Amino acid sequence: MQTISETTDPAKRILAFGGFLFMSFLGILVAYFDPQKVSFFPRCLFHELTGFACTGCGLTRGFHALFRGDFSAALHYNALFPLYGILLGSLYLHLFLLTFRGKGIPLSPEKCFRLLTAFLIIGIIFGVLRNLPFYPFTLLYPF
C-alpha cells in the first residue's frame, strides 16, 4: 500500500521541488529582512479589519527572531511558535525528501487528517484566548 508520502511521478517531484524552493526563499527573506522595518511583508488582513490578533499573528516576526537566535522573542510574538515550527519544519523536510528521494515523511491520510484537525482546534482556542482583554491572556497578544 502506497502512503501519501511516496511518489514515482516526476511531475509531483518537480512540484515538491518548487515548494521546497519557495519555502527556502521565504525563509531567507524572513531571516535577512526585519519585518518591523520593511514594508513588503504582508500585513494580517484579519487584524487590519477587526483589530484582533489571529492565530498566526506574530509568526513572521517570530521566525525572524528565531533565525537571529532569539527564541524567547519568538515565543513572545506567538506562543504557538514551537507548534508552527514543527509543522512548517516537517513540511519543509517532507518536500525535501520527496524531491530528492521520491519518498517523504510517511503519514497515512488518516494521521494527516487527525494532526491537522488537532492543530485547527488548538489554533482556534489559542486565537480566542490571546484576544481576551485581561491578564494573563494579554501576554499572548503579539503587538
Residue frames as qw, qx, qy, qz and C-alpha x, y, z in Angstrom:
[[0.000, 0.888, 0.459, 0.000, 0.00, 0.00, 0.00],
 [0.421, 0.349, -0.003, 0.837, 1.37, 3.39, -1.01],
 [0.230, -0.684, -0.440, 0.535, 1.16, 6.19, 1.56],
 [0.260, 0.944, 0.204, 0.008, 0.68, 9.83, 0.61],
 [0.289, -0.836, 0.349, 0.309, 4.42, 10.37, 1.05],
 [0.567, -0.153, 0.687, 0.427, 5.57, 8.08, -1.81],
 [0.570, 0.738, 0.095, -0.349, 5.69, 9.05, -5.46],
 [0.629, -0.066, 0.545, 0.550, 7.38, 7.95, -8.63],
 [0.373, 0.820, 0.400, 0.168, 5.64, 10.62, -10.68],
 [0.522, 0.076, 0.014, 0.849, 8.24, 13.14, -11.92],
 [0.087, -0.654, -0.260, -0.705, 5.62, 15.93, -12.02],
 [0.634, -0.730, -0.238, -0.088, 4.94, 15.50, -8.29],
 [0.743, -0.288, -0.059, 0.601, 8.67, 15.58, -7.54],
 [0.311, 0.364, 0.165, 0.862, 9.05, 18.77, -9.59],
 [0.346, -0.742, -0.275, -0.504, 6.11, 20.32, -7.75],
 [0.754, -0.589, -0.187, 0.222, 7.64, 19.29, -4.41],
 [0.622, -0.002, 0.027, 0.783, 10.93, 20.86, -5.51],
 [0.033, 0.598, 0.227, 0.768, 9.08, 24.10, -6.36],
 [0.576, -0.749, -0.236, -0.227, 7.50, 24.11, -2.89],
 [0.792, -0.350, -0.100, 0.490, 10.89, 23.41, -1.31],
 [0.439, 0.249, 0.103, 0.857, 12.50, 26.31, -3.24],
 [0.203, -0.710, -0.267, -0.619, 9.61, 28.64, -2.38],
 [0.694, -0.693, -0.193, 0.026, 9.83, 27.85, 1.34],
 [0.723, -0.140, -0.020, 0.676, 13.63, 28.30, 1.17],
 [0.226, 0.478, 0.182, 0.829, 13.22, 31.69, -0.50],
 [0.420, -0.767, -0.233, -0.426, 10.67, 32.84, 2.09],
 [0.792, -0.511, -0.163, 0.292, 12.91, 31.63, 4.91],
 [0.582, 0.083, 0.037, 0.808, 15.85, 33.60, 3.53],
 [0.030, -0.642, -0.222, -0.734, 13.69, 36.73, 3.17],
 [0.606, -0.737, -0.209, -0.213, 12.41, 36.46, 6.74],
 [0.803, -0.336, -0.105, 0.481, 15.89, 35.75, 8.10],
 [0.498, 0.184, 0.098, 0.842, 17.51, 38.67, 6.29],
 [0.088, -0.466, -0.157, -0.866, 14.86, 41.41, 6.49],
 [0.007, -0.187, -0.703, 0.686, 13.36, 42.59, 9.78],
 [0.023, -0.572, -0.754, -0.322, 9.55, 42.51, 9.32],
 [0.212, -0.808, -0.400, 0.377, 9.22, 45.52, 11.64],
 [0.220, -0.608, 0.212, 0.733, 11.49, 47.65, 9.45],
 [0.015, -0.077, 0.687, 0.722, 10.46, 46.72, 5.89],
 [0.520, 0.256, 0.266, -0.770, 7.04, 47.10, 4.36],
 [0.486, 0.261, -0.641, -0.534, 6.92, 44.34, 1.74],
 [0.065, -0.096, -0.976, 0.184, 5.78, 41.60, 4.11],
 [0.346, -0.483, -0.542, -0.595, 2.00, 41.27, 4.02],
 [0.250, -0.227, 0.506, -0.793, 0.06, 42.57, 6.98],
 [0.069, 0.247, 0.953, -0.164, -2.57, 40.41, 8.66],
 [0.238, -0.327, -0.471, -0.784, -5.88, 41.13, 6.96],
 [0.516, -0.551, -0.656, -0.008, -7.83, 39.75, 9.93],
 [0.430, -0.447, -0.334, 0.710, -6.04, 42.15, 12.31],
 [0.088, 0.028, 0.229, 0.969, -6.43, 45.08, 9.91],
 [0.345, -0.399, -0.561, -0.638, -10.20, 44.51, 9.63],
 [0.639, -0.573, -0.494, -0.139, -11.06, 43.55, 13.21],
 [0.150, -0.776, 0.397, -0.466, -8.24, 44.74, 15.48],
 [0.872, -0.363, 0.298, -0.141, -7.98, 41.20, 16.86],
 [0.024, -0.585, 0.788, 0.189, -4.88, 39.04, 16.56],
 [0.897, 0.149, -0.272, -0.315, -5.36, 35.87, 14.55],
 [0.937, -0.301, 0.151, 0.095, -3.70, 32.58, 15.46],
 [0.812, 0.256, 0.089, 0.516, -0.79, 33.33, 13.13],
 [0.048, 0.959, -0.056, 0.272, -0.18, 36.97, 14.09],
 [0.402, -0.808, 0.430, -0.006, 3.44, 37.47, 15.08],
 [0.940, -0.002, 0.295, 0.172, 4.82, 34.46, 13.21],
 [0.622, 0.683, -0.054, 0.379, 6.86, 36.42, 10.66],
 [0.111, -0.835, 0.376, -0.387, 8.48, 38.44, 13.45],
 [0.816, -0.427, 0.367, -0.130, 8.85, 35.22, 15.46],
 [0.923, 0.238, 0.143, 0.267, 10.66, 33.40, 12.66],
 [0.362, 0.799, -0.214, 0.430, 12.90, 36.43, 12.13],
 [0.433, -0.737, 0.414, -0.313, 13.75, 36.38, 15.85],
 [0.937, -0.167, 0.306, 0.021, 14.42, 32.63, 15.73],
 [0.791, 0.501, 0.007, 0.351, 16.71, 32.98, 12.72],
 [0.125, 0.796, -0.321, 0.498, 18.58, 35.62, 14.72],
 [0.495, 0.098, -0.759, 0.411, 18.88, 33.20, 17.66],
 [0.211, -0.165, 0.435, -0.860, 16.31, 34.82, 19.98],
 [0.285, -0.273, -0.903, -0.167, 13.91, 32.02, 20.89],
 [0.085, -0.474, -0.639, 0.600, 12.32, 33.92, 23.80],
 [0.214, 0.368, -0.094, -0.900, 11.35, 36.79, 21.44],
 [0.309, -0.014, -0.787, -0.534, 9.90, 34.24, 19.01],
 [0.238, -0.398, -0.868, 0.180, 7.73, 32.86, 21.82],
 [0.020, 0.442, 0.333, -0.833, 6.71, 36.39, 22.79],
 [0.274, 0.212, -0.393, -0.852, 5.44, 37.10, 19.27],
 [0.778, -0.038, -0.342, -0.526, 3.43, 33.86, 19.14],
 [0.530, -0.420, 0.663, -0.321, 3.17, 31.32, 21.96],
 [0.918, 0.205, 0.313, -0.132, 2.26, 28.61, 19.42],
 [0.275, 0.794, -0.498, -0.214, 5.56, 29.26, 17.67],
 [0.286, -0.364, 0.885, 0.048, 7.02, 25.81, 18.54],
 [0.639, 0.337, 0.668, -0.180, 3.93, 24.12, 17.11],
 [0.546, 0.805, -0.009, -0.230, 4.12, 26.16, 13.91],
 [0.004, 0.726, -0.668, -0.162, 7.86, 25.50, 13.75],
 [0.478, -0.105, 0.872, -0.005, 7.30, 21.75, 13.96],
 [0.642, 0.567, 0.476, -0.199, 4.52, 21.86, 11.37],
 [0.439, 0.862, -0.177, -0.181, 6.44, 24.02, 8.87],
 [0.160, -0.628, 0.754, 0.106, 9.73, 22.23, 9.55],
 [0.607, 0.070, 0.791, -0.043, 8.05, 18.88, 8.89],
 [0.628, 0.715, 0.255, -0.168, 6.54, 20.18, 5.68],
 [0.189, 0.855, -0.450, -0.174, 9.94, 21.53, 4.59],
 [0.341, -0.390, 0.853, 0.056, 11.62, 18.19, 5.36],
 [0.678, 0.341, 0.635, -0.143, 8.82, 16.31, 3.61],
 [0.547, 0.816, -0.005, -0.185, 9.22, 18.41, 0.44],
 [0.010, -0.740, 0.660, 0.130, 12.99, 17.96, 0.56],
 [0.470, -0.170, 0.866, -0.010, 12.74, 14.18, 0.94],
 [0.672, 0.531, 0.481, -0.188, 10.01, 13.89, -1.68],
 [0.395, 0.859, -0.229, -0.233, 12.09, 15.91, -4.14],
 [0.141, 0.695, -0.703, -0.051, 15.39, 14.10, -3.77],
 [0.245, -0.196, 0.939, -0.143, 14.32, 10.63, -2.65],
 [0.426, -0.130, -0.676, -0.586, 10.84, 10.21, -4.04],
 [0.556, -0.481, -0.675, 0.055, 9.58, 9.38, -0.53],
 [0.138, -0.656, 0.175, -0.721, 8.57, 11.99, 2.02],
 [0.223, -0.225, 0.734, -0.601, 7.69, 11.60, 5.68],
 [0.281, -0.202, -0.899, -0.267, 5.47, 8.51, 5.89],
 [0.295, 0.144, 0.504, -0.799, 1.99, 9.56, 7.01],
 [0.121, 0.416, 0.876, 0.212, -1.32, 7.98, 6.20],
 [0.120, -0.481, -0.320, -0.807, -4.18, 10.27, 5.15],
 [0.583, -0.654, -0.470, -0.110, -5.96, 9.43, 8.41],
 [0.614, -0.403, -0.233, 0.638, -2.98, 10.56, 10.52],
 [0.220, 0.184, 0.172, 0.942, -2.65, 13.76, 8.46],
 [0.324, -0.600, -0.446, -0.580, -6.33, 14.49, 8.97],
 [0.650, -0.623, -0.405, 0.161, -6.11, 13.91, 12.73],
 [0.542, -0.220, -0.099, 0.805, -2.99, 16.06, 13.09],
 [0.068, 0.293, 0.260, 0.917, -4.46, 18.93, 11.08],
 [0.457, -0.654, -0.484, -0.359, -7.75, 18.71, 12.98],
 [0.646, -0.540, -0.325, 0.431, -5.90, 18.88, 16.32],
 [0.394, -0.032, 0.058, 0.917, -3.83, 21.83, 15.04],
 [0.136, -0.495, -0.404, -0.757, -7.01, 23.61, 13.95],
 [0.568, -0.681, -0.454, -0.086, -8.72, 23.09, 17.31],
 [0.608, -0.403, -0.189, 0.657, -5.64, 24.25, 19.24],
 [0.265, 0.173, 0.217, 0.923, -5.37, 27.26, 16.93],
 [0.278, -0.640, -0.440, -0.565, -8.99, 28.31, 17.44],
 [0.631, -0.664, -0.357, 0.186, -8.70, 28.04, 21.23],
 [0.554, -0.234, -0.020, 0.799, -5.43, 30.00, 21.17],
 [0.122, 0.397, 0.343, 0.842, -6.94, 32.63, 18.87],
 [0.418, -0.746, -0.401, -0.330, -9.77, 33.24, 21.32],
 [0.688, -0.571, -0.242, 0.376, -7.56, 33.24, 24.42],
 [0.524, -0.037, 0.056, 0.849, -4.97, 35.67, 23.01],
 [0.017, -0.475, -0.297, -0.828, -7.69, 38.27, 22.40],
 [0.484, -0.703, -0.518, 0.054, -9.18, 38.22, 25.90],
 [0.154, 0.781, -0.099, 0.597, -8.64, 41.68, 27.41],
 [0.573, -0.746, 0.218, -0.258, -7.41, 40.64, 30.86],
 [0.057, 0.604, -0.781, 0.148, -4.29, 39.24, 32.49],
 [0.483, -0.489, 0.545, 0.479, -2.71, 36.69, 31.89],
 [0.668, 0.480, 0.538, 0.185, -4.17, 36.40, 28.39],
 [0.218, 0.965, -0.052, -0.134, -2.95, 39.88, 27.46],
 [0.407, -0.609, 0.603, 0.315, 0.56, 38.39, 27.49],
 [0.639, 0.187, 0.701, 0.255, -0.39, 36.33, 24.43],
 [0.412, 0.878, 0.223, -0.102, -1.22, 39.40, 22.32],
 [0.788, 0.071, 0.178, 0.585, 1.69, 39.99, 19.90],
 [0.305, 0.720, 0.158, 0.602, 1.53, 43.77, 19.41]]
